Amino acid sequence: MKPRSAEKLEAAWLACILSQPELLDDYELPPGAFQLPWHEDLYSTLCTARMRRYDEAEIVWRLTSAGYDEREATQLLRKIWRSERDLSSLPRYTAELGKRAAQQAAALLSLRRHNEIVALNVSPPPFETQSFSQLLQSAEATEWLLPGLLARNSPGVILGPGKTLKTSLAVDLCGALASGGKFLGQYEATRPYRVGFVSGDDRQVLLDLARRWSDASKPDRKRLDDNWICSLSLADLARDENLHELQKWIWKNQLEVVLLDPQELLPLMSKRKQAELLRTITRLCLECGATPLVCCQTRKSLPLRAMQYADLQASGCEAFARQWLLVNRRQAYQPGSGAHQLWLTFGGDAGHEGVVGVDIAEGNLQDPGGKRWEVNLRAPEAIEQESAQRTHEETEERRSDTIRKAIGQLPESHASKSQIRTQAGMNGPRFTATWNRMIAAGEIEPVPDSAAKHQSAVPRFQLTRAPQEKNEPDPVPKNTSPRREPRECVGECLMTND
């Protein structure tokens, strides 16, 4: 077995035992099972401690007593926790390690019989040689949080301009991962994960977002209580002591995903320094075995369009992000509507990429039951068709309005079709198409008896006047001036602060 494969096997076995220390009684290994000395030291520590549950502080203390410094011991544990493992494969891991220990012992005995000096290779070489075929065979399948959207163990970013619902999307994402549910109602988590959410936002804001998401998604509340941990803090993450506390918090809660909304947790600094700090934070999370996802805001507003990788580069987040969710508006927000039309662009180093339209209806506080969380995903093709149709309708309405104004500007005696076209200043094909549509819709009609009235065979035209309802009063009574009312206050529309 190659040294690198041996290292992975040993780490997988140790990670299983760390997750459930009581299993050590059933899966103890013979001497010489570990090639790497630091793995052997950790195994000896676990055998001595005989813990019933994982206790990081005790393991670090025992390793420091054996000669490791605290930082070195902590890094060893982080590396083990990040290892890929399958608890159901623990019997196989144990059998393979036991077989290797027996082979090592047999080889050692044979060499000693021939009075040869034995030099055991207990660490991998600094430069490992692999053929092209071996390289292909060593490729590992991507482990997904949300298949095709977010990979595990790859730092990510949720990036967009201000007021594009980044925090709202982050809450939806946390809930889906913690419950094993669906992000945005479609992207299903591979399993429930231990999720930590770190933000400086006001508690009431987070409470409102979480309540609305929960009402809409109907998750398993018990599972959420077990898996979703929140920390609302104003700690300056640029300070080493606070980074150490974040590290301890991740370890203590055994988090697998950490989503940070750090805008209020970072001091004022240049874009380059902020990117360096975020890279430090994401590296810390990865070393603790957690996938970091960071909410970031672009430095400037953007046109109403789907964001691209160039926007990620311009933001400085490319320095740490290996996957991304880029969010921007498709249409400008209309205050009071509670309706948001967004673009969501996603991609990453795992080779996944795509773009989808996201329609979110929040309503407003005056609605029965207050604000809500309703999400509908749209295919880009459908959005483009809808946009083209809307543009066509707006163009037709502008042309119709031009013809209406032209008819209104001409005296009835001159309102022939040719005179109306001249007054409108439209070319023949456009005028004819719009004219025919308005005639078919009944918006324009010939003037009755225009030939006799104007002594011409050319008909005159007028706009159709819809008859007024009998019980409908005039907008302003005749011979009465409209009374000026005191200025009224306009109701405010509350938008989520994210």
N, C-alpha and C positions, 0 to 999 in steps of 0.2 A: 504493500500500500504506500502510495506517495506521501511524503511528509505533509503536504497541504491537505490531502484527504484525511490523514490521521488527525490533524488539528481540528478539522471540521467535525469529525466523529467524536472526538473527546469533548469539544465544546458543546455539541448537541446533547451528549449524555449529562454533562454538568448542568446545562440549562434546565433539563427536565428535573433533575434532583433539586435545584434551587427553587423551582416553581412548586414542588411538593417534597420537602425534605424528608417526610416520613417514609418515602419510597426507598430510601437508602437501606433500610433493614432488609428489603426483599431483593435488592439489586446491587449488593456489595461486590467489589471487584478484587481480583487477586493482585499481589504486588507486581509491578512492572507493566501495568495496563496502560499507563500514560507515558508518552514520549516527551511531551513538553514539561519542563520542570515546574512552571507556574501552575499548570493544570494539576500536577501531582501535589503541589503544596495546597491548592484549594481543596482537592479531594481529601487530603489528610486533615485539613481543618474541619470539613464537614463530618468526617468520621469521628473526630474528637468531640465536636459540639453535640452531635446527635439531636439536632433541633426538631421540633414538631411543626414549626412554621418558619417561614423565611424571616430572618432578622439580620438586616444589613449591618447594623451597628456592631453586633457581636462578631460577625464574620470579619469585618474590617479590623476590629480589635485583636482578634486571634492572629490575623495575618501580620499586623504590625508587631505583635509579640514574637513572631517568627522571623522578623528582620525586614519586612516590607515597610516603606513609609506609607502614610495614610493615602496620599495621592496615588501612589502606585497600586495599592490594594483596591482603591475605588475604581481605577481604570481597568483593572483585571475583571472586576465584577461587571462593569459596563459592557466590556467586550463579550463576556459570556452571555449576558442577557440579550445582546443583539444577535446572537447566533440563531440560525434557523433550526428548529427542533419540532418534533412531533411526539407528544407524550405517549401516544399509542405505539410508537416504534421503540420505546425504551427497552423492551426485552431484546429486540434485534441489536440495538446499540450495545447492550451489555454482552451479548453473545459474541459480537465482532471484537470488542475490546478484550474479552477473555481469551478468545482464540489467538489474538495477536500476542497477548502476554505469554501464552503457552509456547508459541513459536519462538518468541524472543528468548525464553528460558532455555528451550532446547538448543537453539543456536549458540547461546552462551556456554552451555555445558559441553557441546561438541568442540568449541574452540579451546576451552580450558584443558580438555583431554590432550590436545596437541601442543600444549604449552605456548599458545599464541596470546599476544596481548589483545584484549578486547576493547575496542573504542565504539561505543554506542552513539548513534546519531540521534540526539534528543531534541534537536531544533532544526527547523527548515533552513535550507541554504539561502544565502542572500539573493542569489539569482537562480530562479527555477527555470529549467528548459522545458519547453513544450512544443510539439509539432503542431502543424495546422489542424490536423484531425483531432489531436488531444485538446486543442483550444476549443474547437467546436463542441466536443463532447463535454467539456467542463462548463458550458453555458447553462445557466440556471433560469428556470421559468420565472417570469415576473410575478411577484406576490401582490395582489390587488387589495386595496381597501374597497374601492368601488370599481368593478371591472370596466376597463376602457376609459375611465375618467380620472382616478387617483390611485397611484401605486403606493405600496408600503415601503418604509425605509428610504424615502426620497423626499427631501425638503421641498415644500410647495408654498405658493403665494396666492392669495386672493387680492387682485389688484384692480383698481378703477378710480375714476374721479370721485370727488365728494358727492354725497347724497345719491349714491347708486345702490343702496341697500346691501353694502358689503357685510355689515354686522348681522343683518337679518339673514343673509345667505349663510353666514358662519354658524348661526344658531341652528338653522335647518340642517346643516351638515353635521354638527355635533350630535343633534338628536338622532339623525339617521344612523350614524356610526355607533353610537352608544346603545341604540335599541335593536340594531340589525335591520333597520327599516330602509326606506327609500329616500334619497336626497332629491328634492324637487319633485317628489312623487313618482320618480322613474328609475333613478340609478340606485340599485339595491346593494347594500353592504354585503360582503362575503360572510360576515358573522358579526355578532356584537363585539365591540372593542371597549377597552377602558380608555375614556376620553377625558382630557382636562381642558378647560376653557379659561384663559387668562385675559382679563380685560380691566381697563380703568374706567369703563363706562359706569354711569349711575345704576345702582341696583334696580331702580324702578324701570329703567329702560330695558334691562335684561329680563326682568320679570314679565314685562308686557310682551316682549318678543317670544319668550319661552311659553307663555300661556297661550298665545295665539297659535304657535306651532303645534303645541300639544292638543289643543281643541281640534285642529284640522287633521292631525295625523293619527290621533287615537293610539298612542304607543303603549307598550307594557310599562306601567309606572314603576313596578318593582324592579324591572331590569334597568330602567333609567336611574333609579336611586342607587343601584349597585355600581353602575358604569360611568355616570356623568358627574364629574367633579368640577366645580366652579371656584375661581379665585378672583375676587374683585379687589384690586390693589392699586395703590399709587406709588409703589416702590420704583425707584429709579433703576432700570435694568442696566445702566451703564456702570453701576457700582459693583465691584467684585463680590461683596458680601451678599448683595441681593441675587446675583447670579448663583451663588452657592446655595442660597435658600430655595431658589427655583429648582435647582438640581435635587435637593433633599425632598422637595415637594413631589417631584416626579417619581423619585425612588419610593417614597413612603406610600404613594397611592398606586404604584406599579402601573403607570400609565403607558398605553400603547400608541396613543395619538395625543399631541398637544397642539391646540389651536390658540394662537396669540393674536389679540387685537391691541397692539402696543402703542397706539398713537399718543396716549396720555402717560405712557410708561417710559418714553424716551426723551432725553433732554434735547434742546435745540442744538443741532450740529449740521455739518455739511452733508450732502448726499453721499459722498464717498465714505465718511466716517460712520454714517448711519448704516450703510450697506455692510461695512466691516463688523459693526456691532451685531446686526441681525445674523450675519454669517457665524459669529461666535455663539449666539443663542441657539441657532439651529443645529450647530455641531454639538453643543451641550446636550440638546434633546436626543440627538441620534446616539450619542455615547451612552445615554440612559436607556436606550432601547425604544424610544418613542419617535414616531414620525411627526416632524414639526410642520405646521401650516400657519402662515403669517398673513394677516390682513394689512395691506399697505394702500396708501393713496397716491395717485399720480400727482406730480408737481404742478400740473396745469390742467385746465378743462380741455375736453376733446370734442371734436365734431360728433354729431349723432351718427355713429357707425360702429361696426364690430371692431374691437381692438385687435392688434396684430403683435407678432413677436417683437417688432421694432419698438412698440410702446413699452414692452417689458424691459428692453435694453435701455431706453431713455429714462426709465424710472430708477435704475440702479439696482433693481432686485435680481437681475441676471447673475449678480455676484454670488448669490446663495441659493436661488430657486432652481430646482431641477424639474419641476412641473408647475403648472399654472392654471388658474381660473381667472380670466380677464373679463370684467363686467363693465358695460357702458350702456347708455340709453339709446334706444332706437328712435324714440319720439320724446320731445320735451314734456316734462311733467306739467299737468294742468292742476294748479292748486285747488284743493277741495274734492278732486275726483277720487283720490285714493287708488288710482290705476297707474301701474308702472309697466312700460314696455321696454325690455332690456335685450341686449345681446350678451351671450355668454360664450366666450372663446376658451377652449381648453386644449392642453397638450402637455408634452413632457418627454424626457429622455427615454422613456420606455417605448416610444414610437407612436403613442396615441395622440390624436389631434381631432379637432372638430369645432363646429360652431352651431349654436342652437338659439332660437328666440325664447325668451322667458317672459311671460305675461303674469304679473302679480297684482291681485286685487286685495287691497287692505281696507277699503272703505274708510269711514271716518268715525269720530267719537259720537256723532249724532245718530248713527245707524242703530237699529235695535240690536242689543248685544255688544255694541261698541265695534272697535276695529277687529279685523279678521286676517286670515292668511290663506289665500286661495292662489294656487299656482297652476299654470297651464303652459306646457312646452310647445313650441311651434317649429316646424321644419323651415329652414332658410328659403327653400323653393316656394313654399306657400306664402311666406312673408313677402318675397320679391313679387310674386303675382299680385298679391293684395296691394302692394305699394304701386305697381304699375297701373292697376285698375283705379286706385285712388287718384293718381296723377292724371289719368285720362279723364276721370270725372271732373276734377278741378279745372282742367283745360276746357272741357265742354261748357262748364258753368261760366267761366270767364267769357267765352265766346257768346254764350246766350245772353249774358248781361250786357255785352257790347251791342248786340242787336236790339235789346230792350231799350237801351239808352238812345240808340239811333232813331227808333220809332217815336220815342217820346220827344225828341228834338225836332221832328218834322211836322209841319201842319198836315192835316188829314188829306188835303188836296194833292200833296206831293209824296205821300207815303206809299208809293209803288215799290215793288220788290227791287227794281234796279236802283231807285233812289235810296232805299234803305241800305242796300249794299254799299253804295258810294258813301253815304253818311257814316257807315260803320267802319269803312276803310279796310275791309277784309278781302282777301283774294277769293276768286271764284269757287274753287273746290271746298275750302274751309267754310265759306259762307253757305254754300248749297247744302253741305252735310248738316250744319247746325240748323239752318232754316227748315229743312225737311223734318228734322227731329222735333223742332218746336211746333211745326204744323201738326205732326202726328200726335204730339202730346197735348194739343189743344191750347197751347200758350199764345198762338197767333191765329187770327181769323180775318177773313175779308170783311171790309166795311159793307154793311147791307146797302143795296141800291147805289153803290158807288159809281157805276157806269152812268146812270141817269143823273145823279147828283152832280157829277163832275164832267159830264158830257165827254166821256172817254171810255174806250173799250178795255183799257188797262185797269185791272182791279186795284183798289187801295186796301191797305191792311192796317189792323190795329191790334193792340194787346188785348187778350181776353180778360174781362173783369169778372171775377168770381162773384156771384150774388151773395150779399151779406145775409147771415142768419137773422131770422125775424126777431128772435128774442135777444140778439146780441147787441148791446149798446154801442154807440160810437165810441172810439177810443177817447176823443175829447168832445164833449157836448157842444153843439152849434151855439154860436154867440156867447160862449163862455170861455174865458181865459183859464188855462190850467193853473190851479193854485199851487204855489211853491211850498213844498213840504220841508220840514227840518231834515238836515242831513242824517242819514241812518248809518249805523255802524255795520260794516261787513264782517260776517263770521270768519274766524281764522281757521285755516287748515293746518293741522298738526302733522308734520312729517317726521318719521323715525330718524333720529340723529345718527346716521351712519353713511 
